[in-house]
Each structure stands twice: as C-alpha cells, then as structure tokens.
Amino acid sequence: MKITVFVTPKKNVLDPQGAAVGHAMHSLGFTSAANVRVGKTVEFEVEGQDTPEFRASLDKLCQDLLSNPVIEDFRYEIGA
C-alpha cells in the first residue's frame, strides 16, 4: 500500500513560511491567494492490509514521528 501523509501547521499557529509564500504569490500577480499555509508531505509504501489496527499504528507513527502534535495537524491517504 502507498501511504501519503500531509502535515500542516495548526490553524492557530503562525506560519511565517506560508506568509512569505503568500506575499510572493501576490508579488507575482496571483492576488486571489489567501491564508497560505506551507507543510510537508511524506510518502512511503508498506505491506499489509488497511485494518483498524493498521490505522491505529499509522496514527501513532504520525503523532510520534512525522508531526509535532503541539503545532501541526496531519491527515493521510491510503492507496493501493
């Protein structure tokens, strides 16, 4: 299975990188952009089945390693 994890700053956390990208977008004429947030994407492949136990272990991996739960949110997609 292919796993894609998306990690983004929480809504109430300042995102200076997002602000800089938003400013650059406006400077380049893309003035309709608002609330730009910059995060990271982690992709990997695993063997196994999509089960509740697997999702629990994936949640733990995301909370303990791939994100900082104090300042970041995560979501993931599981592909074939």
N, C-alpha and C positions, 0 to 999 in steps of 0.2 A: 504494500500500500504506500502511496505517496502522501506525506503529511506536509501541509503548509501552515506555518504558524505566523500570525500577524501580531506584532507588538507595537502599541502606540501609547503616547503619554496620556494619562488620565485627563479628562476634560478640565478639571480644576487645577492642573499643574501647568506652569508656564512652559512654553516650548520655544525657546529662542531660535532654534534651527528652523522651526516652522515659520516663525515670524520673518526670519531672513529670507526664506524661500518665497513667502508671500509677497514681501517687498520687491524682490527681484522679478517676480511674475508681473506685478503692477508696472515696474520699470520697463518691462518688455511688451507692454500693451495689453496684457491679459488682466484687465482691471476688474473682471467679474469674479475673480478668485477671492474667497473669504475663509477665515478660520482654517488656515493651512496648518496641518499637523504632520510632522515627519516621524516615522517609526522605522521598524526593521521587519524583514521577512526572513524566516528560517525554513528551508525545505529539506526534507530527508525522507528516506524510504525505510520501511520496516516490513518484516514478515509477520503474518498473523491475521487475526480476524478483528473486525470492528465490534467489540463487545463492551458492555458497561464496565467491566474490569479494565479493559484496554483504555477506555476513555478516562477512567479514574487515574491510571498511571500516567497518561498523557497530560492531564490537568496538573498532576504533581510535578512532572518534568517542566512544564511551562511556568508554574509558580516558583519552583525552587532553582531553576537554572536559566531559563530563556527570558524571563522577565523579572522586573523588580516590582512586586505587588504593591509597594507603597506608592509608587509614582506611575506605574504602567498598567494598562489593561492588555489582555490578549484574547485572541479567538483563533480557531484553527479550522481548516478544511481537510477532510479525509477523502482521498481519491482512490481510484482503482490501482 
